[in-house]
């Protein structure tokens, strides 16, 4: 599965901009390429293992683990074997109050304006706080899928309880990235967008480095630092994801799919597909169509 680089999907509704995605991956093929969105995303793993890359840093989520992705953060998600995870995605403005009061000023606004960030994966939670986080997140998931009459109110109350715990435990972190420091990252996002649009064509390193106003050598260093893999690895992996879509959505011959996603060497395509997916394209199509 591959989502657009700058995700523009509407999560929830205009009056309740929150959605809970619960995904059971039977075959271990779940993959969401590098992307970002304005919404906050809280991920909880019920069972199985997820590998995440957030701002170039790798994280492994085991059963019972959860992580927090802030607005605008580049991130990637990949499952390892069979798994079930839940993603709570919501617009941070959903937290705002109509009346600007002390709660809004001291606790809500610093989160919605990005001055305070959630830690991606916090290992300093006290046992008591960890238990409460689990309770509130599980309640949000259950409420969303069962949706009783009070669901709107109950879900928001649980989110506010979680925020209260973050402030009480002093777990939130100050955003130290300056406006100037955001410029290279914004250019990098343009590079990812360029790859997502032009993956089927020849993509040169020079073209990508020019977008970032960097030399090719420094660009490769910066890309790996922020994304967690080299530009070539990223391009090949994204092409393989697009090939997976065509394998499931069409009956095109595998050799034709290889060409259509930017591989002009069929043997290299087969080798890279097996490297990233663990099976051949033919076996992947068979497994997914029979699942």
C-alpha atoms as a printed R data frame, in Angstrom:
    type eleno elety resid chain resno       x       y       z
1   ATOM     1    CA   UNK     A     1   0.000   0.000   0.000
2   ATOM     2    CA   UNK     A     2   1.403   3.435  -0.903
3   ATOM     3    CA   UNK     A     3  -0.118   6.756  -0.011
4   ATOM     4    CA   UNK     A     4   0.587  10.116  -1.589
5   ATOM     5    CA   UNK     A     5   3.653  11.962  -0.337
6   ATOM     6    CA   UNK     A     6   1.673  14.966   0.997
7   ATOM     7    CA   UNK     A     7  -1.386  13.161   2.178
8   ATOM     8    CA   UNK     A     8  -4.505  15.169   1.456
9   ATOM     9    CA   UNK     A     9  -7.030  12.557   2.516
10  ATOM    10    CA   UNK     A    10  -9.851  13.893   4.673
11  ATOM    11    CA   UNK     A    11  -9.693  12.164   8.048
12  ATOM    12    CA   UNK     A    12 -13.064  12.082   9.737
13  ATOM    13    CA   UNK     A    13 -15.573  14.813   8.887
14  ATOM    14    CA   UNK     A    14 -15.599  18.606   8.872
15  ATOM    15    CA   UNK     A    15 -17.357  18.631  12.248
16  ATOM    16    CA   UNK     A    16 -15.322  15.783  13.768
17  ATOM    17    CA   UNK     A    17 -11.897  15.688  12.046
18  ATOM    18    CA   UNK     A    18 -10.673  12.452  13.584
19  ATOM    19    CA   UNK     A    19 -10.466   8.952  12.192
20  ATOM    20    CA   UNK     A    20  -9.197   5.662  13.582
21  ATOM    21    CA   UNK     A    21  -7.636   3.291  11.050
22  ATOM    22    CA   UNK     A    22  -7.361  -0.314  12.234
23  ATOM    23    CA   UNK     A    23  -5.290  -2.444   9.877
24  ATOM    24    CA   UNK     A    24  -4.808  -6.189  10.024
25  ATOM    25    CA   UNK     A    25  -1.937  -7.281   7.783
26  ATOM    26    CA   UNK     A    26  -2.082 -11.030   7.231
27  ATOM    27    CA   UNK     A    27   0.936 -11.454   4.942
28  ATOM    28    CA   UNK     A    28   3.384  -8.863   6.268
29  ATOM    29    CA   UNK     A    29   3.301  -6.729   3.109
30  ATOM    30    CA   UNK     A    30   1.928  -3.528   4.687
31  ATOM    31    CA   UNK     A    31   4.024  -0.553   3.646
32  ATOM    32    CA   UNK     A    32   3.351   3.192   3.624
33  ATOM    33    CA   UNK     A    33   6.080   5.149   1.853
34  ATOM    34    CA   UNK     A    34   7.506   8.421   3.163
35  ATOM    35    CA   UNK     A    35   4.738  11.018   3.467
36  ATOM    36    CA   UNK     A    36   3.530  13.761   5.760
37  ATOM    37    CA   UNK     A    37   0.275  15.413   6.728
38  ATOM    38    CA   UNK     A    38  -0.953  18.271   8.872
39  ATOM    39    CA   UNK     A    39  -2.766  15.902  11.243
40  ATOM    40    CA   UNK     A    40  -1.316  14.358  14.372
41  ATOM    41    CA   UNK     A    41  -1.049  10.572  14.194
42  ATOM    42    CA   UNK     A    42  -0.947   8.254  17.213
43  ATOM    43    CA   UNK     A    43  -0.090   4.631  16.411
44  ATOM    44    CA   UNK     A    44  -0.767   1.670  18.694
45  ATOM    45    CA   UNK     A    45   0.343  -1.905  17.910
46  ATOM    46    CA   UNK     A    46  -2.035  -4.558  19.177
47  ATOM    47    CA   UNK     A    47   0.043  -7.483  17.921
48  ATOM    48    CA   UNK     A    48   2.878  -8.070  15.488
49  ATOM    49    CA   UNK     A    49   5.784  -5.730  14.771
50  ATOM    50    CA   UNK     A    50   5.938  -2.419  12.907
51  ATOM    51    CA   UNK     A    51   9.081  -0.712  11.649
52  ATOM    52    CA   UNK     A    52   8.738   3.078  11.474
53  ATOM    53    CA   UNK     A    53  11.086   5.712  10.125
54  ATOM    54    CA   UNK     A    54  10.362   9.220  11.389
55  ATOM    55    CA   UNK     A    55  12.649  12.072  10.336
56  ATOM    56    CA   UNK     A    56  15.236   9.484   9.359
57  ATOM    57    CA   UNK     A    57  15.242   7.760  12.747
58  ATOM    58    CA   UNK     A    58  14.203   4.079  12.905
59  ATOM    59    CA   UNK     A    59  11.745   2.833  15.521
60  ATOM    60    CA   UNK     A    60  10.496  -0.681  16.205
61  ATOM    61    CA   UNK     A    61   7.022  -1.025  17.690
62  ATOM    62    CA   UNK     A    62   6.271  -4.309  19.426
63  ATOM    63    CA   UNK     A    63   2.885  -5.477  20.765
64  ATOM    64    CA   UNK     A    64   1.557  -2.917  23.241
65  ATOM    65    CA   UNK     A    65   3.853  -0.127  22.004
66  ATOM    66    CA   UNK     A    66   2.627   3.217  20.707
67  ATOM    67    CA   UNK     A    67   4.242   6.255  19.114
68  ATOM    68    CA   UNK     A    68   3.316   9.832  18.282
69  ATOM    69    CA   UNK     A    69   3.846  11.515  14.913
70  ATOM    70    CA   UNK     A    70   3.675  15.303  14.888
71  ATOM    71    CA   UNK     A    71   2.199  17.550  12.211
72  ATOM    72    CA   UNK     A    72   4.430  17.797   9.143
73  ATOM    73    CA   UNK     A    73   6.834  15.008  10.109
74  ATOM    74    CA   UNK     A    74   8.050  12.783   7.287
75  ATOM    75    CA   UNK     A    75   7.374   9.181   8.207
76  ATOM    76    CA   UNK     A    76   7.189   5.659   6.813
77  ATOM    77    CA   UNK     A    77   5.520   2.514   8.163
78  ATOM    78    CA   UNK     A    78   6.299  -1.120   7.396
79  ATOM    79    CA   UNK     A    79   4.969  -4.317   8.956
80  ATOM    80    CA   UNK     A    80   7.063  -7.335   9.859
81  ATOM    81    CA   UNK     A    81   4.953 -10.450   9.481
82  ATOM    82    CA   UNK     A    82   1.299 -10.597  10.518
83  ATOM    83    CA   UNK     A    83   0.210  -7.586  12.552
84  ATOM    84    CA   UNK     A    84  -2.709  -5.514  13.776
85  ATOM    85    CA   UNK     A    85  -2.199  -1.844  14.466
86  ATOM    86    CA   UNK     A    86  -4.390   1.206  14.956
87  ATOM    87    CA   UNK     A    87  -3.700   4.773  13.827
88  ATOM    88    CA   UNK     A    88  -5.591   7.648  15.449
89  ATOM    89    CA   UNK     A    89  -5.354  10.559  13.019
90  ATOM    90    CA   UNK     A    90  -6.803  13.968  13.794
91  ATOM    91    CA   UNK     A    91  -6.420  17.644  12.967
92  ATOM    92    CA   UNK     A    92  -4.763  19.413  15.919
93  ATOM    93    CA   UNK     A    93  -7.216  22.299  15.570
94  ATOM    94    CA   UNK     A    94  -9.838  19.777  16.676
95  ATOM    95    CA   UNK     A    95  -8.539  20.484  20.200
96  ATOM    96    CA   UNK     A    96  -9.267  24.233  20.146
97  ATOM    97    CA   UNK     A    97 -11.960  25.755  22.316
98  ATOM    98    CA   UNK     A    98 -14.392  28.345  20.951
99  ATOM    99    CA   UNK     A    99 -13.708  30.552  23.994
100 ATOM   100    CA   UNK     A   100 -10.040  31.435  24.498
101 ATOM   101    CA   UNK     A   101  -9.355  30.671  28.154
102 ATOM   102    CA   UNK     A   102  -6.428  29.719  30.382
103 ATOM   103    CA   UNK     A   103  -6.651  26.065  29.274
104 ATOM   104    CA   UNK     A   104  -6.430  27.094  25.637
105 ATOM   105    CA   UNK     A   105  -3.537  29.466  26.305
106 ATOM   106    CA   UNK     A   106  -1.358  27.231  28.485
107 ATOM   107    CA   UNK     A   107  -2.112  23.721  27.258
108 ATOM   108    CA   UNK     A   108  -3.896  23.574  23.891
109 ATOM   109    CA   UNK     A   109  -2.443  26.429  21.835
110 ATOM   110    CA   UNK     A   110   1.231  25.388  22.355
111 ATOM   111    CA   UNK     A   111   0.318  22.035  20.771
112 ATOM   112    CA   UNK     A   112  -1.823  23.363  17.912
113 ATOM   113    CA   UNK     A   113   0.748  26.015  16.930
114 ATOM   114    CA   UNK     A   114   3.611  23.527  17.031
115 ATOM   115    CA   UNK     A   115   5.619  25.073  19.885
116 ATOM   116    CA   UNK     A   116   5.352  21.857  21.859
117 ATOM   117    CA   UNK     A   117   5.788  18.437  20.236
118 ATOM   118    CA   UNK     A   118   4.888  14.922  21.282
119 ATOM   119    CA   UNK     A   119   7.894  12.632  21.785
120 ATOM   120    CA   UNK     A   120   7.970  10.031  19.032
121 ATOM   121    CA   UNK     A   121   8.649   7.089  21.285
122 ATOM   122    CA   UNK     A   122   9.009   7.851  24.977
123 ATOM   123    CA   UNK     A   123  10.796   5.360  27.189
124 ATOM   124    CA   UNK     A   124  10.545   7.579  30.281
125 ATOM   125    CA   UNK     A   125   6.829   7.067  30.993
126 ATOM   126    CA   UNK     A   126   6.198   6.016  34.573
127 ATOM   127    CA   UNK     A   127   4.447   2.629  34.944
128 ATOM   128    CA   UNK     A   128   1.298   4.405  36.113
129 ATOM   129    CA   UNK     A   129   1.292   6.835  33.176
130 ATOM   130    CA   UNK     A   130   1.995   4.004  30.751
131 ATOM   131    CA   UNK     A   131  -1.052   2.144  32.039
132 ATOM   132    CA   UNK     A   132  -3.220   5.226  31.685
133 ATOM   133    CA   UNK     A   133  -1.982   5.893  28.135
134 ATOM   134    CA   UNK     A   134  -2.885   2.345  27.158
135 ATOM   135    CA   UNK     A   135  -6.313   2.693  28.745
136 ATOM   136    CA   UNK     A   136  -7.184   5.962  26.974
137 ATOM   137    CA   UNK     A   137  -5.875   4.887  23.566
138 ATOM   138    CA   UNK     A   138  -7.748   1.567  23.699
139 ATOM   139    CA   UNK     A   139 -10.913   3.398  24.749
140 ATOM   140    CA   UNK     A   140 -10.610   5.793  21.787
141 ATOM   141    CA   UNK     A   141 -10.252   2.846  19.394
142 ATOM   142    CA   UNK     A   142 -13.206   0.970  20.915
143 ATOM   143    CA   UNK     A   143 -15.425   4.056  20.998
144 ATOM   144    CA   UNK     A   144 -14.656   4.927  17.384
145 ATOM   145    CA   UNK     A   145 -15.540   1.492  16.048
146 ATOM   146    CA   UNK     A   146 -18.621   0.953  18.233
147 ATOM   147    CA   UNK     A   147 -19.677   4.619  18.144
148 ATOM   148    CA   UNK     A   148 -22.246   4.930  20.939
149 ATOM   149    CA   UNK     A   149 -24.382   8.069  21.198
150 ATOM   150    CA   UNK     A   150 -21.756   9.874  23.298
151 ATOM   151    CA   UNK     A   151 -18.782   8.856  21.126
152 ATOM   152    CA   UNK     A   152 -17.898  12.384  19.956
153 ATOM   153    CA   UNK     A   153 -17.701  13.684  23.509
154 ATOM   154    CA   UNK     A   154 -16.076  10.579  25.004
155 ATOM   155    CA   UNK     A   155 -13.292  10.409  22.395
156 ATOM   156    CA   UNK     A   156 -12.393  14.070  22.874
157 ATOM   157    CA   UNK     A   157 -12.353  13.654  26.657
158 ATOM   158    CA   UNK     A   158  -9.917  10.727  26.357
159 ATOM   159    CA   UNK     A   159  -7.630  12.776  24.078
160 ATOM   160    CA   UNK     A   160  -7.653  15.642  26.587
161 ATOM   161    CA   UNK     A   161  -6.840  13.167  29.371
162 ATOM   162    CA   UNK     A   162  -3.803  12.017  27.360
163 ATOM   163    CA   UNK     A   163  -2.677  15.623  26.878
164 ATOM   164    CA   UNK     A   164  -3.135  16.207  30.598
165 ATOM   165    CA   UNK     A   165  -0.860  13.235  31.310
166 ATOM   166    CA   UNK     A   166   1.777  14.645  28.959
167 ATOM   167    CA   UNK     A   167   1.794  17.948  30.816
168 ATOM   168    CA   UNK     A   168   1.738  16.352  34.269
169 ATOM   169    CA   UNK     A   169   4.664  14.088  33.379
170 ATOM   170    CA   UNK     A   170   6.524  16.841  31.529
171 ATOM   171    CA   UNK     A   171   6.805  14.564  28.482
172 ATOM   172    CA   UNK     A   172   6.197  17.181  25.772
173 ATOM   173    CA   UNK     A   173   9.297  18.642  24.091
174 ATOM   174    CA   UNK     A   174   9.986  22.144  22.843
175 ATOM   175    CA   UNK     A   175  10.158  22.642  19.085
176 ATOM   176    CA   UNK     A   176  13.621  24.104  18.448
177 ATOM   177    CA   UNK     A   177  13.555  24.087  14.638
178 ATOM   178    CA   UNK     A   178  13.816  27.674  13.379
179 ATOM   179    CA   UNK     A   179  12.126  29.035  10.262
180 ATOM   180    CA   UNK     A   180  15.518  28.982   8.530
181 ATOM   181    CA   UNK     A   181  16.067  25.389   9.601
182 ATOM   182    CA   UNK     A   182  12.770  24.346   8.000
183 ATOM   183    CA   UNK     A   183  13.840  25.434   4.504
184 ATOM   184    CA   UNK     A   184  16.101  22.428   3.693
185 ATOM   185    CA   UNK     A   185  13.410  20.089   5.008
186 ATOM   186    CA   UNK     A   186  10.733  21.759   2.882
187 ATOM   187    CA   UNK     A   187  12.999  21.374  -0.165
188 ATOM   188    CA   UNK     A   188  13.479  17.711   0.731
189 ATOM   189    CA   UNK     A   189   9.708  17.292   0.747
190 ATOM   190    CA   UNK     A   190   9.715  18.716  -2.789
191 ATOM   191    CA   UNK     A   191  12.265  16.046  -3.736
192 ATOM   192    CA   UNK     A   192   9.999  13.291  -2.393
193 ATOM   193    CA   UNK     A   193   7.090  14.788  -4.287
194 ATOM   194    CA   UNK     A   194   9.182  14.898  -7.481
195 ATOM   195    CA   UNK     A   195  10.043  11.197  -7.086
196 ATOM   196    CA   UNK     A   196   6.400  10.279  -6.454
197 ATOM   197    CA   UNK     A   197   5.377  12.046  -9.656
198 ATOM   198    CA   UNK     A   198   8.285  10.981 -11.898
199 ATOM   199    CA   UNK     A   199   9.116   7.499 -10.609
200 ATOM   200    CA   UNK     A   200   8.398   5.925 -14.010
201 ATOM   201    CA   UNK     A   201  10.998   8.118 -15.714
202 ATOM   202    CA   UNK     A   202  14.774   8.363 -15.474
203 ATOM   203    CA   UNK     A   203  15.591  10.343 -12.306
204 ATOM   204    CA   UNK     A   204  19.077  11.806 -11.981
205 ATOM   205    CA   UNK     A   205  20.829  12.603  -8.738
206 ATOM   206    CA   UNK     A   206  21.728  16.003 -10.138
207 ATOM   207    CA   UNK     A   207  18.076  16.876 -10.664
208 ATOM   208    CA   UNK     A   208  17.195  15.943  -7.102
209 ATOM   209    CA   UNK     A   209  20.142  17.788  -5.563
210 ATOM   210    CA   UNK     A   210  19.281  20.906  -7.598
211 ATOM   211    CA   UNK     A   211  15.833  20.969  -5.996
212 ATOM   212    CA   UNK     A   212  17.540  21.196  -2.598
213 ATOM   213    CA   UNK     A   213  20.195  23.670  -3.806
214 ATOM   214    CA   UNK     A   214  22.916  21.255  -2.676
215 ATOM   215    CA   UNK     A   215  25.820  19.438  -4.258
216 ATOM   216    CA   UNK     A   216  25.048  15.815  -5.144
217 ATOM   217    CA   UNK     A   217  27.387  14.496  -2.427
218 ATOM   218    CA   UNK     A   218  25.959  16.676   0.331
219 ATOM   219    CA   UNK     A   219  22.419  15.990  -0.884
220 ATOM   220    CA   UNK     A   220  22.964  12.216  -0.539
221 ATOM   221    CA   UNK     A   221  24.252  12.736   2.993
222 ATOM   222    CA   UNK     A   222  21.324  14.987   3.939
223 ATOM   223    CA   UNK     A   223  18.739  12.692   2.313
224 ATOM   224    CA   UNK     A   224  19.957   9.639   4.231
225 ATOM   225    CA   UNK     A   225  20.081  11.641   7.469
226 ATOM   226    CA   UNK     A   226  16.466  12.793   7.144
227 ATOM   227    CA   UNK     A   227  14.884   9.809   5.373
228 ATOM   228    CA   UNK     A   228  16.957   6.931   6.739
229 ATOM   229    CA   UNK     A   229  17.986   5.516   3.355
230 ATOM   230    CA   UNK     A   230  19.850   6.596   0.231
231 ATOM   231    CA   UNK     A   231  18.018   8.334  -2.666
232 ATOM   232    CA   UNK     A   232  18.544   5.277  -4.894
233 ATOM   233    CA   UNK     A   233  17.144   2.948  -2.243
234 ATOM   234    CA   UNK     A   234  14.138   5.222  -1.788
235 ATOM   235    CA   UNK     A   235  13.445   5.453  -5.552
236 ATOM   236    CA   UNK     A   236  13.720   1.688  -6.058
237 ATOM   237    CA   UNK     A   237  11.524   0.968  -3.051
238 ATOM   238    CA   UNK     A   238   8.839   3.387  -4.226
239 ATOM   239    CA   UNK     A   239   8.922   1.869  -7.725
240 ATOM   240    CA   UNK     A   240   8.446  -1.574  -6.192
241 ATOM   241    CA   UNK     A   241   5.393  -0.291  -4.281
242 ATOM   242    CA   UNK     A   242   3.881   1.042  -7.502
243 ATOM   243    CA   UNK     A   243   4.606  -2.332  -9.131
244 ATOM   244    CA   UNK     A   244   2.728  -4.023  -6.258
245 ATOM   245    CA   UNK     A   245  -0.314  -1.875  -7.016
246 ATOM   246    CA   UNK     A   246  -0.231  -2.878 -10.690
247 ATOM   247    CA   UNK     A   247   0.216  -6.550  -9.808
248 ATOM   248    CA   UNK     A   248  -3.030  -6.436  -7.842
249 ATOM   249    CA   UNK     A   249  -5.055  -3.985  -9.918
250 ATOM   250    CA   UNK     A   250  -4.214  -5.273 -13.404
251 ATOM   251    CA   UNK     A   251  -3.439  -8.422 -15.340
252 ATOM   252    CA   UNK     A   252  -0.431  -6.857 -17.068
253 ATOM   253    CA   UNK     A   253   2.581  -9.135 -17.669
254 ATOM   254    CA   UNK     A   254   5.269  -8.692 -15.038
255 ATOM   255    CA   UNK     A   255   7.806  -7.602 -17.664
256 ATOM   256    CA   UNK     A   256   5.477  -4.795 -18.740
257 ATOM   257    CA   UNK     A   257   4.925  -3.729 -15.142
258 ATOM   258    CA   UNK     A   258   8.680  -3.568 -14.649
259 ATOM   259    CA   UNK     A   259   9.052  -1.084 -17.500
260 ATOM   260    CA   UNK     A   260   6.036   0.982 -16.503
261 ATOM   261    CA   UNK     A   261   7.430   1.707 -13.015
262 ATOM   262    CA   UNK     A   262  10.866   2.752 -14.231
263 ATOM   263    CA   UNK     A   263  12.962  -0.443 -14.329
264 ATOM   264    CA   UNK     A   264  14.530  -0.954 -17.758
265 ATOM   265    CA   UNK     A   265  16.377  -4.086 -16.596
266 ATOM   266    CA   UNK     A   266  13.966  -6.943 -15.872
267 ATOM   267    CA   UNK     A   267  16.481  -9.060 -13.924
268 ATOM   268    CA   UNK     A   268  17.309  -6.079 -11.702
269 ATOM   269    CA   UNK     A   269  13.584  -5.518 -11.086
270 ATOM   270    CA   UNK     A   270  13.068  -9.150 -10.014
271 ATOM   271    CA   UNK     A   271  16.104  -8.972  -7.719
272 ATOM   272    CA   UNK     A   272  14.971  -5.724  -6.075
273 ATOM   273    CA   UNK     A   273  11.388  -6.940  -5.723
274 ATOM   274    CA   UNK     A   274  12.543 -10.052  -3.886
275 ATOM   275    CA   UNK     A   275  14.900  -7.927  -1.756
276 ATOM   276    CA   UNK     A   276  12.109  -5.572  -0.600
277 ATOM   277    CA   UNK     A   277   9.164  -7.991  -0.472
278 ATOM   278    CA   UNK     A   278  10.792 -11.327   0.267
279 ATOM   279    CA   UNK     A   279   9.007 -13.014  -2.651
280 ATOM   280    CA   UNK     A   280   8.984 -12.783  -6.440
281 ATOM   281    CA   UNK     A   281   6.393 -10.566  -8.198
282 ATOM   282    CA   UNK     A   282   4.570 -13.688  -9.382
283 ATOM   283    CA   UNK     A   283   4.376 -15.102  -5.845
284 ATOM   284    CA   UNK     A   284   3.288 -11.707  -4.473
285 ATOM   285    CA   UNK     A   285   0.407 -11.502  -6.945
286 ATOM   286    CA   UNK     A   286  -0.670 -15.049  -6.102
287 ATOM   287    CA   UNK     A   287  -0.518 -14.538  -2.324
288 ATOM   288    CA   UNK     A   288  -2.392 -11.236  -2.328
289 ATOM   289    CA   UNK     A   289  -5.071 -12.385  -4.740
290 ATOM   290    CA   UNK     A   290  -5.734 -15.442  -2.598
291 ATOM   291    CA   UNK     A   291  -5.751 -13.627   0.730
